[in-house]
Amino acid sequence: FFFIFFSIPTPTGLDLSRGRYLTSTQVKLILVTHTFNAKEASVRQVFESLHSAYIDAISNPFYMPGKKIESKAFEKKVDAIVSSAAV
């Protein structure tokens, strides 16, 4: 996988941090946070957890490739990952 994390100053003075994660299958995940003390290691963990949840969701035999993931279990996993993240 490929991972980048950097800060972006905005016109309103709010500093945003943005991370990008590219999987070996070319799936792109983007994370934008306004937390000023986001550590690269914690952001990487969030991406790895989201990637794992994504793999679980698309491994469902009823998932149609290329379609929106419509799974309450996936939504709950993503909510839990984001809620517990320290980014």
Residue pairs with C-beta under 8 A, 6 or more apart in sequence:
1 21
1 22
1 23
1 24
1 47
1 51
2 20
2 21
2 22
3 19
3 20
3 21
3 22
3 44
3 47
4 19
4 20
5 17
5 18
5 19
5 20
5 38
5 40
5 43
5 44
6 17
6 18
6 19
7 15
7 16
7 17
7 18
8 15
8 16
8 17
8 18
9 15
10 16
14 34
15 34
15 36
16 32
16 33
16 34
17 32
17 33
17 34
17 35
17 36
17 38
17 43
17 87
18 30
18 31
18 32
18 33
19 30
19 31
19 33
19 43
19 46
19 47
20 28
20 29
20 30
20 31
21 28
21 29
21 30
21 31
21 47
21 50
21 51
22 28
22 29
23 29
23 51
27 51
27 54
29 47
29 50
29 51
29 54
31 43
31 46
31 47
31 87
33 43
33 87
35 86
35 87
38 86
38 87
39 86
39 87
42 85
42 86
42 87
43 87
45 85
46 81
46 82
46 85
46 87
49 81
50 78
50 81
53 74
53 77
53 78
53 81
54 69
54 74
56 74
56 77
57 63
57 69
57 71
57 73
57 74
58 65
58 69
60 71
63 69
63 71
